[in-house]
Amino acid sequence: MIRMSKPVTLLLVLATFVPAADLPTKKFLNLVAIKTMVAAAEAEAQNRNVRVSICIVDDTGNLLFFQRGDGTGFNTIEFAQRKARHAALYGRPSKDSADQLKNGNLQVLAYPNAFPNQGGLPIKVDGQTVGAIAASGAASEVDEAIAQAGIDALLKK
């Protein structure tokens, strides 16, 4: 019985390590990535001489970073967060829903957490949505360009 317990114990210990090795790894936005995106987005906003709020969320739409630009309206707080959340949860730019709405598709208004307003972009790494970035405070196409600058800076690293 004692002889048998050592091999059984060894097998049990090894069995606990095997499943952990098979688990997939999940990419996520760390602080370095967030700071890289924010710096680039701020620089783009400054180059365009606009004031915006910037928001970054994780893949579930939860807030990772928010910054309200000097002199931006209070509505930009909610707008930036909703644009980013939309892009993260649906894995596509918030402009897609805005375009659908313009084309008469009113169903987009019923989607949970949908925000049909340009300016939010998903952050994709290896085809996987890891979060989203959005800007609000300038014209919608400028907001999107600012968000794109943040993504471009991240993906260059």
Salt bridges, closest charged atoms under 4 A:
GLU44 OE2 - ARG48 NE 2.67
ASP59 OD2 - LYS26 NZ 3.15
ASP99 OD2 - LYS95 NZ 2.79
ASP126 OD2 - LYS27 NZ 3.43
ASP143 OD2 - LYS83 NZ 2.90
